[in-house]
Amino acid sequence: MGVAEIMYWLYKKEYLKAKAKYLRELIDQKNDLTSLNEPFYTCVYEKWNSGEMPLSEANTMCSLKFQQN
């Protein structure tokens, strides 16, 4: 049980680090108005930040939206 709990917290820590890094990059891209992908990143950020949907779902939905255009 102890080993499983340690593994859980180690993986959770790594997951949270990766999520934080992705969010920093997402915000940087959203704020880069010269980027061709800025509308996509803004879409993802706004859907996630508003609480409308989780980050992965927002990413998928915005990907589909911008692939259709």
CHARMM-style PDB file with segment names, atoms N, HN, CA, C and O in Angstrom:
ATOM      1  N   MET     1       0.826  -1.192   0.000  1.00  0.00      PROA
ATOM      2  CA  MET     1       0.000   0.000   0.000  1.00  0.00      PROA
ATOM      3  C   MET     1       0.866   1.251   0.000  1.00  0.00      PROA
ATOM      4  O   MET     1       0.572   2.201  -0.725  1.00  0.00      PROA
ATOM      5  N   GLY     2       1.925   1.269   0.796  1.00  0.00      PROA
ATOM      6  HN  GLY     2       2.164   0.497   1.385  1.00  0.00      PROA
ATOM      7  CA  GLY     2       2.796   2.435   0.886  1.00  0.00      PROA
ATOM      8  C   GLY     2       3.467   2.767  -0.436  1.00  0.00      PROA
ATOM      9  O   GLY     2       3.578   3.937  -0.803  1.00  0.00      PROA
ATOM     10  N   VAL     3       3.920   1.730  -1.163  1.00  0.00      PROA
ATOM     11  HN  VAL     3       3.830   0.780  -0.865  1.00  0.00      PROA
ATOM     12  CA  VAL     3       4.579   1.939  -2.446  1.00  0.00      PROA
ATOM     13  C   VAL     3       3.593   2.511  -3.462  1.00  0.00      PROA
ATOM     14  O   VAL     3       3.931   3.410  -4.233  1.00  0.00      PROA
ATOM     15  N   ALA     4       2.386   1.986  -3.454  1.00  0.00      PROA
ATOM     16  HN  ALA     4       2.111   1.256  -2.828  1.00  0.00      PROA
ATOM     17  CA  ALA     4       1.365   2.477  -4.386  1.00  0.00      PROA
ATOM     18  C   ALA     4       1.047   3.941  -4.122  1.00  0.00      PROA
ATOM     19  O   ALA     4       0.871   4.718  -5.061  1.00  0.00      PROA
ATOM     20  N   GLU     5       0.972   4.319  -2.865  1.00  0.00      PROA
ATOM     21  HN  GLU     5       1.115   3.688  -2.102  1.00  0.00      PROA
ATOM     22  CA  GLU     5       0.671   5.712  -2.530  1.00  0.00      PROA
ATOM     23  C   GLU     5       1.810   6.632  -2.962  1.00  0.00      PROA
ATOM     24  O   GLU     5       1.566   7.722  -3.479  1.00  0.00      PROA
ATOM     25  N   ILE     6       3.042   6.200  -2.754  1.00  0.00      PROA
ATOM     26  HN  ILE     6       3.241   5.315  -2.334  1.00  0.00      PROA
ATOM     27  CA  ILE     6       4.196   6.993  -3.186  1.00  0.00      PROA
ATOM     28  C   ILE     6       4.188   7.162  -4.698  1.00  0.00      PROA
ATOM     29  O   ILE     6       4.417   8.260  -5.206  1.00  0.00      PROA
ATOM     30  N   MET     7       3.926   6.073  -5.418  1.00  0.00      PROA
ATOM     31  HN  MET     7       3.740   5.181  -5.005  1.00  0.00      PROA
ATOM     32  CA  MET     7       3.873   6.139  -6.882  1.00  0.00      PROA
ATOM     33  C   MET     7       2.764   7.086  -7.345  1.00  0.00      PROA
ATOM     34  O   MET     7       2.947   7.864  -8.282  1.00  0.00      PROA
ATOM     35  N   TYR     8       1.625   7.009  -6.682  1.00  0.00      PROA
ATOM     36  HN  TYR     8       1.476   6.378  -5.921  1.00  0.00      PROA
ATOM     37  CA  TYR     8       0.501   7.880  -7.029  1.00  0.00      PROA
ATOM     38  C   TYR     8       0.907   9.347  -6.919  1.00  0.00      PROA
ATOM     39  O   TYR     8       0.673  10.128  -7.841  1.00  0.00      PROA
ATOM     40  N   TRP     9       1.513   9.720  -5.795  1.00  0.00      PROA
ATOM     41  HN  TRP     9       1.703   9.085  -5.046  1.00  0.00      PROA
ATOM     42  CA  TRP     9       1.875  11.120  -5.581  1.00  0.00      PROA
ATOM     43  C   TRP     9       2.990  11.562  -6.517  1.00  0.00      PROA
ATOM     44  O   TRP     9       3.014  12.716  -6.943  1.00  0.00      PROA
ATOM     45  N   LEU    10       3.915  10.664  -6.843  1.00  0.00      PROA
ATOM     46  HN  LEU    10       3.896   9.726  -6.496  1.00  0.00      PROA
ATOM     47  CA  LEU    10       4.973  11.016  -7.795  1.00  0.00      PROA
ATOM     48  C   LEU    10       4.387  11.288  -9.178  1.00  0.00      PROA
ATOM     49  O   LEU    10       4.743  12.272  -9.825  1.00  0.00      PROA
ATOM     50  N   TYR    11       3.490  10.415  -9.626  1.00  0.00      PROA
ATOM     51  HN  TYR    11       3.201   9.615  -9.100  1.00  0.00      PROA
ATOM     52  CA  TYR    11       2.879  10.613 -10.942  1.00  0.00      PROA
ATOM     53  C   TYR    11       1.972  11.838 -10.946  1.00  0.00      PROA
ATOM     54  O   TYR    11       1.917  12.567 -11.937  1.00  0.00      PROA
ATOM     55  N   LYS    12       1.263  12.068  -9.850  1.00  0.00      PROA
ATOM     56  HN  LYS    12       1.308  11.476  -9.045  1.00  0.00      PROA
ATOM     57  CA  LYS    12       0.399  13.251  -9.768  1.00  0.00      PROA
ATOM     58  C   LYS    12       1.233  14.520  -9.835  1.00  0.00      PROA
ATOM     59  O   LYS    12       0.851  15.484 -10.498  1.00  0.00      PROA
ATOM     60  N   LYS    13       2.371  14.522  -9.151  1.00  0.00      PROA
ATOM     61  HN  LYS    13       2.681  13.739  -8.612  1.00  0.00      PROA
ATOM     62  CA  LYS    13       3.264  15.680  -9.177  1.00  0.00      PROA
ATOM     63  C   LYS    13       3.756  15.938 -10.605  1.00  0.00      PROA
ATOM     64  O   LYS    13       3.760  17.080 -11.064  1.00  0.00      PROA
ATOM     65  N   GLU    14       4.169  14.883 -11.301  1.00  0.00      PROA
ATOM     66  HN  GLU    14       4.165  13.955 -10.929  1.00  0.00      PROA
ATOM     67  CA  GLU    14       4.634  15.030 -12.684  1.00  0.00      PROA
ATOM     68  C   GLU    14       3.502  15.507 -13.601  1.00  0.00      PROA
ATOM     69  O   GLU    14       3.718  16.341 -14.481  1.00  0.00      PROA
ATOM     70  N   TYR    15       2.303  14.976 -13.389  1.00  0.00      PROA
ATOM     71  HN  TYR    15       2.128  14.298 -12.675  1.00  0.00      PROA
ATOM     72  CA  TYR    15       1.142  15.393 -14.175  1.00  0.00      PROA
ATOM     73  C   TYR    15       0.859  16.880 -13.969  1.00  0.00      PROA
ATOM     74  O   TYR    15       0.614  17.606 -14.932  1.00  0.00      PROA
ATOM     75  N   LEU    16       0.892  17.326 -12.726  1.00  0.00      PROA
ATOM     76  HN  LEU    16       1.090  16.736 -11.944  1.00  0.00      PROA
ATOM     77  CA  LEU    16       0.618  18.733 -12.434  1.00  0.00      PROA
ATOM     78  C   LEU    16       1.703  19.645 -13.000  1.00  0.00      PROA
ATOM     79  O   LEU    16       1.406  20.750 -13.452  1.00  0.00      PROA
ATOM     80  N   LYS    17       2.953  19.196 -12.980  1.00  0.00      PROA
ATOM     81  HN  LYS    17       3.194  18.297 -12.613  1.00  0.00      PROA
ATOM     82  CA  LYS    17       4.035  19.973 -13.596  1.00  0.00      PROA
ATOM     83  C   LYS    17       3.808  20.109 -15.095  1.00  0.00      PROA
ATOM     84  O   LYS    17       3.956  21.195 -15.654  1.00  0.00      PROA
ATOM     85  N   ALA    18       3.448  19.000 -15.748  1.00  0.00      PROA
ATOM     86  HN  ALA    18       3.328  18.117 -15.293  1.00  0.00      PROA
ATOM     87  CA  ALA    18       3.208  19.016 -17.190  1.00  0.00      PROA
ATOM     88  C   ALA    18       2.009  19.909 -17.531  1.00  0.00      PROA
ATOM     89  O   ALA    18       2.043  20.650 -18.514  1.00  0.00      PROA
ATOM     90  N   LYS    19       0.964  19.837 -16.724  1.00  0.00      PROA
ATOM     91  HN  LYS    19       0.936  19.236 -15.926  1.00  0.00      PROA
ATOM     92  CA  LYS    19      -0.215  20.664 -16.963  1.00  0.00      PROA
ATOM     93  C   LYS    19       0.126  22.147 -16.795  1.00  0.00      PROA
ATOM     94  O   LYS    19      -0.312  22.978 -17.591  1.00  0.00      PROA
ATOM     95  N   ALA    20       0.900  22.479 -15.773  1.00  0.00      PROA
ATOM     96  HN  ALA    20       1.257  21.805 -15.127  1.00  0.00      PROA
ATOM     97  CA  ALA    20       1.302  23.868 -15.552  1.00  0.00      PROA
ATOM     98  C   ALA    20       2.142  24.378 -16.716  1.00  0.00      PROA
ATOM     99  O   ALA    20       1.968  25.513 -17.158  1.00  0.00      PROA
ATOM    100  N   LYS    21       3.058  23.539 -17.215  1.00  0.00      PROA
ATOM    101  HN  LYS    21       3.200  22.617 -16.856  1.00  0.00      PROA
ATOM    102  CA  LYS    21       3.887  23.930 -18.354  1.00  0.00      PROA
ATOM    103  C   LYS    21       3.005  24.165 -19.589  1.00  0.00      PROA
ATOM    104  O   LYS    21       3.198  25.143 -20.312  1.00  0.00      PROA
ATOM    105  N   TYR    22       2.047  23.278 -19.826  1.00  0.00      PROA
ATOM    106  HN  TYR    22       1.890  22.484 -19.238  1.00  0.00      PROA
ATOM    107  CA  TYR    22       1.151  23.438 -20.964  1.00  0.00      PROA
ATOM    108  C   TYR    22       0.347  24.728 -20.830  1.00  0.00      PROA
ATOM    109  O   TYR    22       0.173  25.454 -21.809  1.00  0.00      PROA
ATOM    110  N   LEU    23      -0.147  25.018 -19.623  1.00  0.00      PROA
ATOM    111  HN  LEU    23      -0.006  24.429 -18.827  1.00  0.00      PROA
ATOM    112  CA  LEU    23      -0.925  26.236 -19.422  1.00  0.00      PROA
ATOM    113  C   LEU    23      -0.087  27.490 -19.642  1.00  0.00      PROA
ATOM    114  O   LEU    23      -0.574  28.463 -20.218  1.00  0.00      PROA
ATOM    115  N   ARG    24       1.164  27.478 -19.193  1.00  0.00      PROA
ATOM    116  HN  ARG    24       1.559  26.688 -18.725  1.00  0.00      PROA
ATOM    117  CA  ARG    24       2.044  28.629 -19.444  1.00  0.00      PROA
ATOM    118  C   ARG    24       2.240  28.835 -20.941  1.00  0.00      PROA
ATOM    119  O   ARG    24       2.176  29.964 -21.428  1.00  0.00      PROA
ATOM    120  N   GLU    25       2.478  27.749 -21.670  1.00  0.00      PROA
ATOM    121  HN  GLU    25       2.530  26.832 -21.274  1.00  0.00      PROA
ATOM    122  CA  GLU    25       2.650  27.838 -23.118  1.00  0.00      PROA
ATOM    123  C   GLU    25       1.363  28.283 -23.801  1.00  0.00      PROA
ATOM    124  O   GLU    25       1.396  29.075 -24.743  1.00  0.00      PROA
ATOM    125  N   LEU    26       0.240  27.779 -23.330  1.00  0.00      PROA
ATOM    126  HN  LEU    26       0.213  27.135 -22.564  1.00  0.00      PROA
ATOM    127  CA  LEU    26      -1.065  28.151 -23.872  1.00  0.00      PROA
ATOM    128  C   LEU    26      -1.303  29.655 -23.718  1.00  0.00      PROA
ATOM    129  O   LEU    26      -1.737  30.319 -24.660  1.00  0.00      PROA
ATOM    130  N   ILE    27      -1.023  30.176 -22.552  1.00  0.00      PROA
ATOM    131  HN  ILE    27      -0.670  29.637 -21.787  1.00  0.00      PROA
ATOM    132  CA  ILE    27      -1.214  31.605 -22.300  1.00  0.00      PROA
ATOM    133  C   ILE    27      -0.255  32.432 -23.142  1.00  0.00      PROA
ATOM    134  O   ILE    27      -0.645  33.469 -23.678  1.00  0.00      PROA
ATOM    135  N   ASP    28       0.999  31.988 -23.268  1.00  0.00      PROA
ATOM    136  HN  ASP    28       1.316  31.146 -22.832  1.00  0.00      PROA
ATOM    137  CA  ASP    28       1.956  32.703 -24.119  1.00  0.00      PROA
ATOM    138  C   ASP    28       1.478  32.745 -25.563  1.00  0.00      PROA
ATOM    139  O   ASP    28       1.537  33.791 -26.209  1.00  0.00      PROA
ATOM    140  N   GLN    29       1.006  31.611 -26.068  1.00  0.00      PROA
ATOM    141  HN  GLN    29       0.959  30.762 -25.542  1.00  0.00      PROA
ATOM    142  CA  GLN    29       0.524  31.553 -27.449  1.00  0.00      PROA
ATOM    143  C   GLN    29      -0.728  32.407 -27.631  1.00  0.00      PROA
ATOM    144  O   GLN    29      -0.887  33.073 -28.654  1.00  0.00      PROA
ATOM    145  N   LYS    30      -1.618  32.386 -26.632  1.00  0.00      PROA
ATOM    146  HN  LYS    30      -1.489  31.845 -25.801  1.00  0.00      PROA
ATOM    147  CA  LYS    30      -2.845  33.178 -26.699  1.00  0.00      PROA
ATOM    148  C   LYS    30      -2.515  34.666 -26.765  1.00  0.00      PROA
ATOM    149  O   LYS    30      -3.191  35.428 -27.457  1.00  0.00      PROA
ATOM    150  N   ASN    31      -1.487  35.071 -26.051  1.00  0.00      PROA
ATOM    151  HN  ASN    31      -0.938  34.452 -25.489  1.00  0.00      PROA
ATOM    152  CA  ASN    31      -1.108  36.482 -25.993  1.00  0.00      PROA
ATOM    153  C   ASN    31      -0.232  36.923 -27.156  1.00  0.00      PROA
ATOM    154  O   ASN    31       0.010  38.119 -27.321  1.00  0.00      PROA
ATOM    155  N   ASP    32       0.247  35.987 -27.964  1.00  0.00      PROA
ATOM    156  HN  ASP    32       0.050  35.016 -27.830  1.00  0.00      PROA
ATOM    157  CA  ASP    32       1.074  36.316 -29.132  1.00  0.00      PROA
ATOM    158  C   ASP    32       0.152  36.595 -30.314  1.00  0.00      PROA
ATOM    159  O   ASP    32      -0.225  35.679 -31.045  1.00  0.00      PROA
ATOM    160  N   LEU    33      -0.203  37.850 -30.495  1.00  0.00      PROA
ATOM    161  HN  LEU    33       0.104  38.594 -29.901  1.00  0.00      PROA
ATOM    162  CA  LEU    33      -1.161  38.220 -31.536  1.00  0.00      PROA
ATOM    163  C   LEU    33      -0.598  38.079 -32.941  1.00  0.00      PROA
ATOM    164  O   LEU    33      -1.356  38.130 -33.909  1.00  0.00      PROA
ATOM    165  N   THR    34       0.721  37.901 -33.078  1.00  0.00      PROA
ATOM    166  HN  THR    34       1.337  37.859 -32.291  1.00  0.00      PROA
ATOM    167  CA  THR    34       1.317  37.727 -34.402  1.00  0.00      PROA
ATOM    168  C   THR    34       1.274  36.280 -34.869  1.00  0.00      PROA
ATOM    169  O   THR    34       1.529  35.996 -36.040  1.00  0.00      PROA
ATOM    170  N   SER    35       0.953  35.361 -33.959  1.00  0.00      PROA
ATOM    171  HN  SER    35       0.746  35.591 -33.008  1.00  0.00      PROA
ATOM    172  CA  SER    35       0.926  33.936 -34.285  1.00  0.00      PROA
ATOM    173  C   SER    35      -0.313  33.593 -35.105  1.00  0.00      PROA
ATOM    174  O   SER    35      -1.408  34.083 -34.828  1.00  0.00      PROA
ATOM    175  N   LEU    36      -0.134  32.755 -36.107  1.00  0.00      PROA
ATOM    176  HN  LEU    36       0.755  32.356 -36.332  1.00  0.00      PROA
ATOM    177  CA  LEU    36      -1.273  32.297 -36.904  1.00  0.00      PROA
ATOM    178  C   LEU    36      -2.198  31.392 -36.094  1.00  0.00      PROA
ATOM    179  O   LEU    36      -3.374  31.243 -36.427  1.00  0.00      PROA
ATOM    180  N   ASN    37      -1.667  30.788 -35.030  1.00  0.00      PROA
ATOM    181  HN  ASN    37      -0.712  30.909 -34.759  1.00  0.00      PROA
ATOM    182  CA  ASN    37      -2.450  29.879 -34.199  1.00  0.00      PROA
ATOM    183  C   ASN    37      -3.109  30.565 -33.003  1.00  0.00      PROA
ATOM    184  O   ASN    37      -3.740  29.901 -32.180  1.00  0.00      PROA
ATOM    185  N   GLU    38      -2.970  31.868 -32.903  1.00  0.00      PROA
ATOM    186  HN  GLU    38      -2.457  32.407 -33.571  1.00  0.00      PROA
ATOM    187  CA  GLU    38      -3.516  32.602 -31.759  1.00  0.00      PROA
ATOM    188  C   GLU    38      -5.004  32.363 -31.562  1.00  0.00      PROA
ATOM    189  O   GLU    38      -5.423  32.200 -30.416  1.00  0.00      PROA
ATOM    190  N   PRO    39      -5.844  32.331 -32.620  1.00  0.00      PROA
ATOM    191  CA  PRO    39      -7.275  32.073 -32.394  1.00  0.00      PROA
ATOM    192  C   PRO    39      -7.542  30.699 -31.762  1.00  0.00      PROA
ATOM    193  O   PRO    39      -8.439  30.558 -30.931  1.00  0.00      PROA
ATOM    194  N   PHE    40      -6.766  29.698 -32.158  1.00  0.00      PROA
ATOM    195  HN  PHE    40      -6.038  29.812 -32.833  1.00  0.00      PROA
ATOM    196  CA  PHE    40      -6.919  28.360 -31.582  1.00  0.00      PROA
ATOM    197  C   PHE    40      -6.601  28.387 -30.092  1.00  0.00      PROA
ATOM    198  O   PHE    40      -7.384  27.896 -29.279  1.00  0.00      PROA
ATOM    199  N   TYR    41      -5.460  28.957 -29.736  1.00  0.00      PROA
ATOM    200  HN  TYR    41      -4.824  29.356 -30.397  1.00  0.00      PROA
ATOM    201  CA  TYR    41      -5.055  28.995 -28.335  1.00  0.00      PROA
ATOM    202  C   TYR    41      -6.012  29.836 -27.499  1.00  0.00      PROA
ATOM    203  O   TYR    41      -6.274  29.512 -26.341  1.00  0.00      PROA
ATOM    204  N   THR    42      -6.529  30.904 -28.072  1.00  0.00      PROA
ATOM    205  HN  THR    42      -6.316  31.167 -29.013  1.00  0.00      PROA
ATOM    206  CA  THR    42      -7.518  31.720 -27.368  1.00  0.00      PROA
ATOM    207  C   THR    42      -8.786  30.919 -27.122  1.00  0.00      PROA
ATOM    208  O   THR    42      -9.370  30.995 -26.042  1.00  0.00      PROA
ATOM    209  N   CYS    43      -9.214  30.152 -28.118  1.00  0.00      PROA
ATOM    210  HN  CYS    43      -8.740  30.090 -28.997  1.00  0.00      PROA
ATOM    211  CA  CYS    43     -10.398  29.302 -27.994  1.00  0.00      PROA
ATOM    212  C   CYS    43     -10.215  28.319 -26.841  1.00  0.00      PROA
ATOM    213  O   CYS    43     -11.089  28.197 -25.983  1.00  0.00      PROA
ATOM    214  N   VAL    44      -9.086  27.623 -26.818  1.00  0.00      PROA
ATOM    215  HN  VAL    44      -8.375  27.722 -27.515  1.00  0.00      PROA
ATOM    216  CA  VAL    44      -8.821  26.636 -25.769  1.00  0.00      PROA
ATOM    217  C   VAL    44      -8.804  27.311 -24.407  1.00  0.00      PROA
ATOM    218  O   VAL    44      -9.437  26.835 -23.465  1.00  0.00      PROA
ATOM    219  N   TYR    45      -8.080  28.415 -24.303  1.00  0.00      PROA
ATOM    220  HN  TYR    45      -7.566  28.802 -25.068  1.00  0.00      PROA
ATOM    221  CA  TYR    45      -7.963  29.097 -23.012  1.00  0.00      PROA
ATOM    222  C   TYR    45      -9.316  29.581 -22.513  1.00  0.00      PROA
ATOM    223  O   TYR    45      -9.643  29.397 -21.340  1.00  0.00      PROA
ATOM    224  N   GLU    46     -10.094  30.189 -23.375  1.00  0.00      PROA
ATOM    225  HN  GLU    46      -9.828  30.338 -24.327  1.00  0.00      PROA
ATOM    226  CA  GLU    46     -11.379  30.735 -22.948  1.00  0.00      PROA
ATOM    227  C   GLU    46     -12.348  29.645 -22.499  1.00  0.00      PROA
ATOM    228  O   GLU    46     -13.054  29.815 -21.504  1.00  0.00      PROA
ATOM    229  N   LYS    47     -12.387  28.532 -23.222  1.00  0.00      PROA
ATOM    230  HN  LYS    47     -11.814  28.394 -24.030  1.00  0.00      PROA
ATOM    231  CA  LYS    47     -13.285  27.441 -22.834  1.00  0.00      PROA
ATOM    232  C   LYS    47     -12.853  26.814 -21.509  1.00  0.00      PROA
ATOM    233  O   LYS    47     -13.693  26.450 -20.686  1.00  0.00      PROA
ATOM    234  N   TRP    48     -11.553  26.690 -21.309  1.00  0.00      PROA
ATOM    235  HN  TRP    48     -10.870  26.985 -21.977  1.00  0.00      PROA
ATOM    236  CA  TRP    48     -11.050  26.134 -20.055  1.00  0.00      PROA
ATOM    237  C   TRP    48     -11.218  27.124 -18.905  1.00  0.00      PROA
ATOM    238  O   TRP    48     -11.701  26.756 -17.834  1.00  0.00      PROA
ATOM    239  N   ASN    49     -10.824  28.377 -19.121  1.00  0.00      PROA
ATOM    240  HN  ASN    49     -10.432  28.677 -19.991  1.00  0.00      PROA
ATOM    241  CA  ASN    49     -10.842  29.383 -18.060  1.00  0.00      PROA
ATOM    242  C   ASN    49     -12.258  29.694 -17.584  1.00  0.00      PROA
ATOM    243  O   ASN    49     -12.462  30.003 -16.410  1.00  0.00      PROA
ATOM    244  N   SER    50     -13.227  29.618 -18.476  1.00  0.00      PROA
ATOM    245  HN  SER    50     -13.062  29.367 -19.430  1.00  0.00      PROA
ATOM    246  CA  SER    50     -14.609  29.905 -18.094  1.00  0.00      PROA
ATOM    247  C   SER    50     -15.227  28.760 -17.299  1.00  0.00      PROA
ATOM    248  O   SER    50     -16.289  28.917 -16.696  1.00  0.00      PROA
ATOM    249  N   GLY    51     -14.560  27.613 -17.301  1.00  0.00      PROA
ATOM    250  HN  GLY    51     -13.698  27.486 -17.790  1.00  0.00      PROA
ATOM    251  CA  GLY    51     -15.098  26.448 -16.612  1.00  0.00      PROA
ATOM    252  C   GLY    51     -16.070  25.670 -17.480  1.00  0.00      PROA
ATOM    253  O   GLY    51     -16.719  24.728 -17.025  1.00  0.00      PROA
ATOM    254  N   GLU    52     -16.159  26.083 -18.742  1.00  0.00      PROA
ATOM    255  HN  GLU    52     -15.632  26.848 -19.112  1.00  0.00      PROA
ATOM    256  CA  GLU    52     -17.086  25.431 -19.672  1.00  0.00      PROA
ATOM    257  C   GLU    52     -16.728  23.963 -19.883  1.00  0.00      PROA
ATOM    258  O   GLU    52     -17.606  23.109 -19.999  1.00  0.00      PROA
ATOM    259  N   MET    53     -15.409  23.681 -19.930  1.00  0.00      PROA
ATOM    260  HN  MET    53     -14.696  24.375 -19.835  1.00  0.00      PROA
ATOM    261  CA  MET    53     -14.975  22.293 -20.141  1.00  0.00      PROA
ATOM    262  C   MET    53     -13.548  22.109 -19.646  1.00  0.00      PROA
ATOM    263  O   MET    53     -12.809  23.084 -19.506  1.00  0.00      PROA
ATOM    264  N   PRO    54     -13.151  20.852 -19.377  1.00  0.00      PROA
ATOM    265  CA  PRO    54     -11.777  20.568 -18.967  1.00  0.00      PROA
ATOM    266  C   PRO    54     -10.800  20.901 -20.101  1.00  0.00      PROA
ATOM    267  O   PRO    54     -11.188  21.001 -21.265  1.00  0.00      PROA
ATOM    268  N   LEU    55      -9.553  21.065 -19.742  1.00  0.00      PROA
ATOM    269  HN  LEU    55      -9.237  20.983 -18.797  1.00  0.00      PROA
ATOM    270  CA  LEU    55      -8.524  21.469 -20.691  1.00  0.00      PROA
ATOM    271  C   LEU    55      -8.409  20.536 -21.889  1.00  0.00      PROA
ATOM    272  O   LEU    55      -8.337  21.004 -23.026  1.00  0.00      PROA
ATOM    273  N   SER    56      -8.391  19.237 -21.659  1.00  0.00      PROA
ATOM    274  HN  SER    56      -8.450  18.857 -20.736  1.00  0.00      PROA
ATOM    275  CA  SER    56      -8.240  18.291 -22.776  1.00  0.00      PROA
ATOM    276  C   SER    56      -9.448  18.340 -23.710  1.00  0.00      PROA
ATOM    277  O   SER    56      -9.299  18.238 -24.928  1.00  0.00      PROA
ATOM    278  N   GLU    57     -10.632  18.495 -23.144  1.00  0.00      PROA
ATOM    279  HN  GLU    57     -10.753  18.578 -22.154  1.00  0.00      PROA
ATOM    280  CA  GLU    57     -11.841  18.582 -23.961  1.00  0.00      PROA
ATOM    281  C   GLU    57     -11.859  19.886 -24.761  1.00  0.00      PROA
ATOM    282  O   GLU    57     -12.259  19.893 -25.926  1.00  0.00      PROA
ATOM    283  N   ALA    58     -11.435  20.976 -24.150  1.00  0.00      PROA
ATOM    284  HN  ALA    58     -11.111  20.971 -23.204  1.00  0.00      PROA
ATOM    285  CA  ALA    58     -11.366  22.262 -24.844  1.00  0.00      PROA
ATOM    286  C   ALA    58     -10.382  22.180 -26.007  1.00  0.00      PROA
ATOM    287  O   ALA    58     -10.650  22.693 -27.093  1.00  0.00      PROA
ATOM    288  N   ASN    59      -9.246  21.534 -25.770  1.00  0.00      PROA
ATOM    289  HN  ASN    59      -9.029  21.118 -24.887  1.00  0.00      PROA
ATOM    290  CA  ASN    59      -8.238  21.368 -26.821  1.00  0.00      PROA
ATOM    291  C   ASN    59      -8.811  20.586 -28.000  1.00  0.00      PROA
ATOM    292  O   ASN    59      -8.617  20.971 -29.153  1.00  0.00      PROA
ATOM    293  N   THR    60      -9.514  19.495 -27.717  1.00  0.00      PROA
ATOM    294  HN  THR    60      -9.672  19.183 -26.781  1.00  0.00      PROA
ATOM    295  CA  THR    60     -10.103  18.667 -28.769  1.00  0.00      PROA
ATOM    296  C   THR    60     -11.166  19.432 -29.543  1.00  0.00      PROA
ATOM    297  O   THR    60     -11.187  19.404 -30.773  1.00  0.00      PROA
ATOM    298  N   MET    61     -12.049  20.115 -28.820  1.00  0.00      PROA
ATOM    299  HN  MET    61     -12.032  20.137 -27.821  1.00  0.00      PROA
ATOM    300  CA  MET    61     -13.137  20.842 -29.466  1.00  0.00      PROA
ATOM    301  C   MET    61     -12.608  21.970 -30.363  1.00  0.00      PROA
ATOM    302  O   MET    61     -13.083  22.152 -31.484  1.00  0.00      PROA
ATOM    303  N   CYS    62     -11.635  22.715 -29.868  1.00  0.00      PROA
ATOM    304  HN  CYS    62     -11.250  22.568 -28.957  1.00  0.00      PROA
ATOM    305  CA  CYS    62     -11.081  23.814 -30.662  1.00  0.00      PROA
ATOM    306  C   CYS    62     -10.289  23.279 -31.852  1.00  0.00      PROA
ATOM    307  O   CYS    62     -10.276  23.897 -32.916  1.00  0.00      PROA
ATOM    308  N   SER    63      -9.627  22.132 -31.678  1.00  0.00      PROA
ATOM    309  HN  SER    63      -9.637  21.630 -30.814  1.00  0.00      PROA
ATOM    310  CA  SER    63      -8.923  21.512 -32.811  1.00  0.00      PROA
ATOM    311  C   SER    63      -9.891  21.190 -33.917  1.00  0.00      PROA
ATOM    312  O   SER    63      -9.631  21.482 -35.084  1.00  0.00      PROA
ATOM    313  N   LEU    64     -11.018  20.582 -33.555  1.00  0.00      PROA
ATOM    314  HN  LEU    64     -11.229  20.345 -32.607  1.00  0.00      PROA
ATOM    315  CA  LEU    64     -12.033  20.245 -34.556  1.00  0.00      PROA
ATOM    316  C   LEU    64     -12.601  21.499 -35.209  1.00  0.00      PROA
ATOM    317  O   LEU    64     -12.815  21.532 -36.421  1.00  0.00      PROA
ATOM    318  N   LYS    65     -12.842  22.514 -34.413  1.00  0.00      PROA
ATOM    319  HN  LYS    65     -12.668  22.487 -33.429  1.00  0.00      PROA
ATOM    320  CA  LYS    65     -13.399  23.775 -34.925  1.00  0.00      PROA
ATOM    321  C   LYS    65     -12.479  24.408 -35.954  1.00  0.00      PROA
ATOM    322  O   LYS    65     -12.939  24.851 -37.007  1.00  0.00      PROA
ATOM    323  N   PHE    66     -11.177  24.455 -35.661  1.00  0.00      PROA
ATOM    324  HN  PHE    66     -10.804  24.095 -34.806  1.00  0.00      PROA
ATOM    325  CA  PHE    66     -10.250  25.122 -36.565  1.00  0.00      PROA
ATOM    326  C   PHE    66      -9.805  24.244 -37.716  1.00  0.00      PROA
ATOM    327  O   PHE    66      -9.281  24.764 -38.701  1.00  0.00      PROA
ATOM    328  N   GLN    67      -9.989  22.938 -37.637  1.00  0.00      PROA
ATOM    329  HN  GLN    67     -10.414  22.516 -36.836  1.00  0.00      PROA
ATOM    330  CA  GLN    67      -9.705  22.062 -38.779  1.00  0.00      PROA
ATOM    331  C   GLN    67     -10.787  22.202 -39.837  1.00  0.00      PROA
ATOM    332  O   GLN    67     -10.521  22.037 -41.028  1.00  0.00      PROA
ATOM    333  N   GLN    68     -11.999  22.504 -39.412  1.00  0.00      PROA
ATOM    334  HN  GLN    68     -12.216  22.638 -38.445  1.00  0.00      PROA
ATOM    335  CA  GLN    68     -13.114  22.651 -40.348  1.00  0.00      PROA
ATOM    336  C   GLN    68     -12.984  23.921 -41.171  1.00  0.00      PROA
ATOM    337  O   GLN    68     -13.469  23.973 -42.301  1.00  0.00      PROA
ATOM    338  N   ASN    69     -12.333  24.958 -40.620  1.00  0.00      PROA
ATOM    339  HN  ASN    69     -11.940  24.916 -39.702  1.00  0.00      PROA
ATOM    340  CA  ASN    69     -12.214  26.240 -41.325  1.00  0.00      PROA
ATOM    341  C   ASN    69     -11.159  26.203 -42.378  1.00  0.00      PROA
ATOM    342  OT1 ASN    69     -10.933  27.201 -43.062  1.00  0.00      PROA
TER     343      ASN     69
END
